[in-house]
Amino acid sequence: MLNGQGWVVGKEGIKYYIQSGRVAFWEPEEIHESGSEQGMTVIVIEGEDLKPLMTELEWLEG
């Protein structure tokens, strides 16, 4: 779960906007990065059997 707002980048190399109440999902061993100019706090959950239920994405312009 995320509080604040920022961006995430996964294996596609595309920057996605993310904000409070959203989550980011990465595959095991996937190289990724994230950041924020305003501030962002996240809770990280790791596990072998985690699967996302939604795939909604919003592009970060700029």
C-alpha angles and dihedrals in degrees: 000000000000134000119193124011140279142116141285133203125198137176092305090063091230121135113230126193114237131183143174115314094024130104137207122218125203127183117242111284092007113149110235144155139200139188147164139207094197099038134273134199121193139186112221119213120185128187145138096242103043114130127175117241095200134039101194111147133181120200119233109228118218 
